[in-house]
């Protein structure tokens, strides 16, 4: 277990920083005694050539349970860099401060004016229940939590701009809604000292998203953190182009790789609507805010919804009950959060109303122009990603 903070000679808190020379640290190791702030057992100051200078317990203890994750060299250096950043922007920073009331040690305890923040730099996957538990602990002591994930390895610094990418289910749990950039994840890359923003997230299916990638160095970053600017018209057109390409590719692949024959729900629904899959209108498979909670592809669950609505006795989108939506989801979808999925389906129903879709007519009998869909795409999904 690697630690950066210790009691020095049982008196003062001491933190290893990157500014300390090896000679200084060797002198301290030879002249001082270090103990763990939590369990009060002796620590050894280690000065190897692979891992940055750090403390380690001489005798193993259960101290690691108070941290969000086991230490790694990457986590250690990232924690140091972030401590330097928060100090530079005028915050009081404590590294690995032990909070006895909740038995937790955030990577950084940051104080600015009257606000206190627990900053966790997360480099590895952990049970989301543990994340929730730690957040609840911080709430008990009126401390706001900030989770900074290590930038995923599949995101390269040269991919700045609009791109298609995969985001793991674990990382999806940290999607936040910003007033300007909508669905956004803020990450940190210790190898480049860059904050990487994954913003304006648009879910397509499973772990597939379209997003805008932006970087900001620790020297440029502010606190509170800087926000990403709204998408430009050119960027929104890039979204539209990628969205259409991925949607069309999914439909072509579905036909070519079909292994279920007539039992394939999507193809069955297309057949009964007298449509070839590749001719489905663009409002089916349309991006909806927070749809990542539904694992199915956008085309699959939206076509299933229209098909199910058109086959019920009383067809009126205005009066669909929560119970009906829940029943549809349980029968047709794979979801992570049922309540959130119900909101997503409700949003799609509102979208159908906005474009004047008539549930009493078949899809093939209606004409809703692509330009109308594009207008809605730019106005709501991209430019104003925050929906209620």
C-alpha positions as CSV (number, residue, x, y, z in Angstrom):
1,X,0.0,0.0,0.0
2,X,1.5,3.3,-1.1
3,X,0.9,6.4,1.1
4,X,2.0,10.0,0.6
5,X,1.1,11.5,4.0
6,X,2.3,10.5,7.5
7,X,2.9,11.9,11.0
8,X,6.5,13.1,11.3
9,X,8.0,12.4,14.7
10,X,4.5,12.0,16.1
11,X,3.9,15.7,15.8
12,X,3.1,17.2,12.4
13,X,1.5,16.0,9.2
14,X,4.1,15.5,6.5
15,X,3.3,14.9,2.8
16,X,5.8,13.8,0.1
17,X,5.7,16.2,-2.8
18,X,7.4,16.1,-6.2
19,X,9.4,19.2,-5.4
20,X,11.5,17.4,-2.7
21,X,14.9,16.2,-3.8
22,X,16.2,12.7,-3.2
23,X,18.9,14.1,-0.8
24,X,16.2,15.8,1.3
25,X,14.2,12.6,1.5
26,X,17.2,10.5,2.4
27,X,18.0,12.9,5.2
28,X,14.4,12.8,6.5
29,X,14.4,9.0,6.3
30,X,17.6,8.8,8.4
31,X,16.6,11.4,11.0
32,X,12.8,11.2,11.4
33,X,10.2,8.7,12.5
34,X,7.0,8.4,10.5
35,X,3.7,6.9,11.6
36,X,0.3,6.3,9.9
37,X,-2.3,9.0,10.7
38,X,-5.0,6.4,10.9
39,X,-3.6,3.3,12.6
40,X,-0.6,5.0,14.2
41,X,1.8,2.2,13.3
42,X,5.3,2.8,11.9
43,X,5.8,3.7,8.2
44,X,8.9,3.3,6.1
45,X,9.8,6.1,3.6
46,X,10.6,4.2,0.4
47,X,12.9,5.8,-2.3
48,X,12.9,3.3,-5.1
49,X,13.7,4.0,-8.8
50,X,10.4,2.6,-10.2
51,X,7.7,4.0,-8.0
52,X,7.8,7.7,-6.8
53,X,8.9,8.3,-3.2
54,X,6.1,7.1,-0.8
55,X,5.4,5.6,2.6
56,X,4.5,2.0,3.3
57,X,3.5,0.2,6.4
58,X,6.3,-1.8,8.0
59,X,3.6,-4.3,9.3
60,X,0.6,-4.8,7.1
61,X,-2.7,-3.4,8.5
62,X,-6.3,-2.9,7.3
63,X,-5.8,0.8,6.6
64,X,-6.4,0.3,2.9
65,X,-10.2,-0.1,3.6
66,X,-10.5,3.6,4.2
67,X,-9.3,4.4,0.7
68,X,-11.4,4.1,-2.5
69,X,-8.8,1.9,-4.2
70,X,-5.4,0.3,-3.7
71,X,-2.6,2.5,-4.7
72,X,-0.7,2.2,-8.0
73,X,2.2,4.2,-9.3
74,X,-0.2,6.0,-11.7
75,X,-2.6,6.8,-9.0
76,X,0.1,8.1,-6.7
77,X,1.6,10.5,-9.3
78,X,-1.9,11.6,-10.3
79,X,-2.7,12.4,-6.7
80,X,0.4,14.5,-6.4
81,X,-0.3,16.4,-9.6
82,X,-3.8,17.1,-8.5
83,X,-2.7,18.3,-5.1
84,X,-0.4,20.7,-6.8
85,X,-3.2,21.9,-9.1
86,X,-5.7,22.6,-6.3
87,X,-3.0,24.4,-4.3
88,X,-2.1,26.6,-7.4
89,X,-5.7,27.7,-7.8
90,X,-5.9,28.9,-4.2
91,X,-7.3,26.0,-2.3
92,X,-6.1,24.5,1.0
93,X,-5.2,20.9,0.2
94,X,-4.7,17.9,2.6
95,X,-3.5,14.7,1.0
96,X,-5.0,11.5,2.3
97,X,-6.7,13.2,5.2
98,X,-8.3,10.7,7.5
99,X,-11.9,11.5,8.4
100,X,-12.6,9.6,11.6
101,X,-16.4,10.3,11.7
102,X,-16.9,8.2,8.5
103,X,-13.6,6.2,8.5
104,X,-12.7,7.3,5.0
105,X,-9.6,8.9,3.5
106,X,-10.2,10.7,0.3
107,X,-7.3,11.2,-2.0
108,X,-7.5,14.9,-1.4
109,X,-9.5,17.1,1.0
110,X,-9.8,20.5,-0.7
111,X,-11.0,23.6,1.1
112,X,-12.0,26.8,-0.8
113,X,-13.8,29.6,1.1
114,X,-16.4,27.8,3.2
115,X,-16.8,24.8,0.9
116,X,-15.1,21.4,1.5
117,X,-14.6,18.9,-1.2
118,X,-13.4,15.2,-1.1
119,X,-11.6,14.6,-4.3
120,X,-11.2,10.9,-5.4
121,X,-8.9,10.2,-8.4
122,X,-10.1,6.8,-9.5
123,X,-7.8,4.7,-11.7
124,X,-9.4,1.3,-11.4
125,X,-12.9,-0.2,-11.6
126,X,-14.7,-0.6,-8.2
127,X,-18.2,-1.7,-7.3
128,X,-20.6,1.2,-7.9
129,X,-22.2,0.4,-4.5
130,X,-18.9,1.4,-2.9
131,X,-18.9,4.7,-4.8
132,X,-22.4,5.4,-3.5
133,X,-21.4,4.4,0.0
134,X,-18.4,6.7,0.0
135,X,-20.5,9.6,-1.4
136,X,-23.1,9.0,1.4
137,X,-20.3,9.1,3.9
138,X,-19.1,12.5,2.7
139,X,-22.7,13.8,2.7
140,X,-22.9,12.9,6.4
141,X,-20.1,15.4,7.2
142,X,-21.4,18.0,4.7
143,X,-18.5,17.5,2.3
144,X,-19.1,17.5,-1.5
145,X,-17.5,14.7,-3.5
146,X,-15.6,15.1,-6.8
147,X,-14.7,11.9,-8.7
148,X,-12.0,12.4,-11.3
149,X,-11.5,9.2,-13.4
150,X,-8.2,8.4,-15.0
151,X,-8.7,9.1,-18.7
152,X,-9.6,5.8,-20.5
153,X,-6.7,4.4,-22.4
154,X,-8.9,4.2,-25.6
155,X,-9.0,8.0,-25.7
156,X,-5.9,9.5,-27.2
157,X,-4.8,13.1,-27.0
158,X,-4.7,13.3,-30.8
159,X,-8.4,12.5,-30.9
160,X,-9.5,15.9,-29.8
161,X,-12.8,16.8,-31.5
162,X,-16.0,15.0,-32.4
163,X,-15.6,11.2,-32.3
164,X,-17.2,7.8,-31.9
165,X,-16.0,5.9,-28.9
166,X,-16.8,3.1,-26.4
167,X,-17.4,4.0,-22.7
168,X,-17.5,1.2,-20.2
169,X,-20.5,0.7,-18.0
170,X,-18.4,1.6,-14.9
171,X,-17.4,5.0,-16.4
172,X,-21.0,5.6,-17.5
173,X,-21.9,5.8,-13.9
174,X,-19.9,9.1,-13.6
175,X,-21.8,10.9,-16.4
176,X,-22.9,14.3,-15.1
177,X,-25.2,16.9,-16.6
178,X,-23.7,20.3,-17.2
179,X,-25.7,23.4,-18.1
180,X,-23.8,24.0,-21.3
181,X,-22.2,20.7,-22.4
182,X,-25.0,18.4,-21.2
183,X,-23.9,14.8,-20.5
184,X,-20.2,15.1,-19.6
185,X,-17.4,13.1,-17.9
186,X,-14.4,14.9,-16.6
187,X,-11.2,12.8,-16.5
188,X,-7.6,13.3,-15.7
189,X,-4.5,12.0,-17.5
190,X,-1.4,12.0,-15.3
191,X,0.9,11.1,-18.2
192,X,0.2,14.4,-19.9
193,X,-1.0,16.5,-17.0
194,X,-4.2,17.1,-18.9
195,X,-7.9,17.2,-17.9
196,X,-9.8,15.5,-20.6
197,X,-13.4,16.4,-21.1
198,X,-15.7,13.8,-22.7
199,X,-18.7,16.1,-23.3
200,X,-22.0,16.4,-25.3
201,X,-22.3,12.6,-24.9
202,X,-24.8,11.0,-27.3
203,X,-25.7,7.4,-26.6
204,X,-26.2,5.0,-29.5
205,X,-26.2,1.5,-28.1
206,X,-24.7,-0.4,-25.1
207,X,-21.3,1.2,-24.6
208,X,-21.3,3.1,-27.9
209,X,-21.4,6.9,-27.9
210,X,-20.6,10.0,-29.9
211,X,-18.8,12.7,-28.0
212,X,-16.7,15.8,-28.1
213,X,-13.2,15.4,-26.6
214,X,-11.4,18.4,-25.3
215,X,-8.2,18.8,-23.2
216,X,-7.1,21.4,-20.7
217,X,-3.7,21.4,-19.0
218,X,-3.4,21.8,-15.3
219,X,-1.9,25.3,-16.0
220,X,-5.1,26.3,-17.9
221,X,-7.7,24.7,-15.7
222,X,-9.6,26.6,-13.1
223,X,-11.6,25.7,-10.0
224,X,-14.6,25.4,-10.1
225,X,-13.7,23.5,-13.2
226,X,-14.0,25.2,-16.6
227,X,-17.0,24.2,-18.7
228,X,-16.9,23.1,-22.3
229,X,-18.4,25.6,-24.8
230,X,-21.6,24.8,-26.8
231,X,-21.2,22.9,-30.0
232,X,-20.7,24.9,-33.2
233,X,-22.9,24.4,-36.2
234,X,-20.1,22.6,-37.9
235,X,-19.7,20.3,-34.9
236,X,-23.4,19.5,-34.8
237,X,-23.2,18.5,-38.4
238,X,-20.4,16.2,-37.6
239,X,-22.6,14.6,-34.9
240,X,-25.4,14.2,-37.4
241,X,-23.0,12.6,-40.0
242,X,-21.6,10.1,-37.5
243,X,-25.0,9.3,-36.1
244,X,-26.4,8.5,-39.6
245,X,-23.4,6.4,-40.5
246,X,-23.5,4.3,-37.3
247,X,-27.3,3.9,-37.5
248,X,-27.2,2.7,-41.1
249,X,-24.3,0.4,-40.4
250,X,-26.3,-1.2,-37.6
251,X,-29.3,-1.8,-39.8
252,X,-27.2,-3.3,-42.6
253,X,-25.4,-5.5,-40.2
254,X,-28.6,-6.6,-38.6
255,X,-29.9,-7.9,-41.9
256,X,-26.7,-9.6,-42.9
257,X,-25.9,-11.1,-39.5
258,X,-29.4,-12.2,-38.5
259,X,-29.2,-15.5,-36.7
260,X,-32.8,-15.7,-35.5
261,X,-34.7,-15.6,-38.7
262,X,-38.4,-14.7,-38.3
263,X,-37.9,-14.6,-34.6
264,X,-35.8,-11.5,-34.8
265,X,-38.1,-8.8,-33.2
266,X,-36.7,-5.9,-35.1
267,X,-37.0,-7.6,-38.5
268,X,-40.5,-8.9,-37.6
269,X,-41.6,-5.4,-36.7
270,X,-40.2,-4.0,-39.9
271,X,-42.0,-6.7,-41.9
272,X,-45.4,-5.9,-40.2
273,X,-44.9,-2.2,-40.9
274,X,-44.1,-3.1,-44.5
275,X,-40.6,-1.5,-44.4
276,X,-37.1,-2.7,-45.1
277,X,-34.9,-2.0,-42.1
278,X,-32.6,0.3,-44.1
279,X,-35.6,2.4,-45.0
280,X,-36.7,3.1,-41.4
281,X,-37.3,6.8,-41.0
282,X,-34.7,8.8,-38.9
283,X,-37.1,9.4,-36.0
284,X,-36.6,5.7,-35.2
285,X,-33.2,5.2,-33.7
286,X,-33.2,8.9,-32.6
287,X,-30.8,9.9,-29.7
288,X,-32.6,10.5,-26.4
289,X,-31.1,12.0,-23.3
290,X,-29.9,9.3,-20.7
291,X,-30.8,6.5,-23.0
292,X,-27.6,4.7,-21.9
293,X,-29.7,3.2,-19.2
294,X,-31.4,1.1,-21.9
295,X,-28.9,-1.5,-23.3
296,X,-30.8,-2.1,-26.5
297,X,-29.9,-0.2,-29.6
298,X,-32.0,3.0,-30.1
299,X,-33.6,1.5,-33.3
300,X,-34.6,-1.6,-31.5
301,X,-36.5,-0.2,-28.5
302,X,-38.0,2.8,-30.3
303,X,-39.4,0.6,-33.1
304,X,-40.7,-1.9,-30.5
305,X,-42.4,1.0,-28.7
306,X,-44.1,2.3,-31.8
307,X,-45.1,-1.3,-32.8
308,X,-46.5,-2.0,-29.3
309,X,-48.4,1.3,-29.2
310,X,-50.0,0.8,-32.6
311,X,-51.3,-2.6,-31.5
312,X,-53.0,-1.5,-28.3
313,X,-56.7,-0.9,-28.2
314,X,-56.6,2.7,-27.0
315,X,-53.9,4.5,-28.9
316,X,-53.0,7.9,-27.6
317,X,-49.5,9.0,-26.7
318,X,-50.8,11.8,-24.5
319,X,-52.3,9.3,-22.1
320,X,-49.7,6.6,-21.7
321,X,-49.5,5.6,-18.0
322,X,-46.3,4.9,-16.1
323,X,-47.6,1.4,-15.5
324,X,-47.9,0.8,-19.3
325,X,-44.4,2.2,-19.9
326,X,-43.0,-0.1,-17.2
327,X,-44.8,-3.1,-18.6
328,X,-43.3,-2.3,-22.1
329,X,-39.8,-1.9,-20.7
330,X,-39.9,-5.2,-18.8
331,X,-41.2,-7.0,-21.8
332,X,-39.0,-5.4,-24.5
333,X,-35.8,-3.9,-23.0
334,X,-32.8,-4.7,-21.0
335,X,-32.2,-1.8,-18.6
336,X,-29.9,-0.8,-15.7
337,X,-32.3,1.6,-13.9
338,X,-36.0,1.1,-14.4
339,X,-37.1,4.5,-13.2
340,X,-34.6,6.3,-15.4
341,X,-35.6,4.1,-18.4
342,X,-39.2,5.1,-17.9
343,X,-38.2,8.8,-18.1
344,X,-36.2,8.0,-21.3
345,X,-39.3,6.3,-22.9
346,X,-41.5,9.3,-21.9
347,X,-39.0,11.7,-23.5
348,X,-39.2,9.7,-26.8
349,X,-43.0,9.9,-26.6
350,X,-42.8,13.6,-26.3
351,X,-40.4,13.7,-29.3
352,X,-42.9,11.8,-31.4
353,X,-45.6,14.4,-30.4
354,X,-43.3,17.3,-31.4
355,X,-42.7,15.9,-34.9
356,X,-46.5,15.2,-35.2
357,X,-46.2,11.4,-35.5
358,X,-49.6,9.8,-35.7
359,X,-49.7,6.5,-33.8
360,X,-53.0,5.6,-35.6
361,X,-51.2,5.4,-39.0
362,X,-48.5,3.0,-40.0
363,X,-44.9,4.2,-40.4
364,X,-45.0,3.6,-44.1
365,X,-48.1,5.9,-44.6
366,X,-46.5,8.9,-42.9
367,X,-44.0,11.4,-44.2
368,X,-41.9,13.3,-41.7
369,X,-39.0,15.1,-43.5
370,X,-35.4,14.4,-42.6
371,X,-34.9,18.2,-42.4
372,X,-37.4,18.4,-39.6
373,X,-35.6,15.6,-37.7
374,X,-32.3,17.4,-38.3
375,X,-33.7,20.6,-36.9
376,X,-34.9,18.9,-33.8
377,X,-31.5,17.1,-33.5
378,X,-29.6,20.3,-33.6
379,X,-31.9,22.3,-31.3
380,X,-32.6,19.8,-28.6
381,X,-30.2,16.8,-28.6
382,X,-26.9,18.5,-29.4
383,X,-27.2,22.2,-28.5
384,X,-29.4,21.8,-25.4
385,X,-28.5,18.3,-24.1
386,X,-30.0,18.9,-20.7
387,X,-33.6,17.7,-20.8
388,X,-35.9,17.4,-17.9
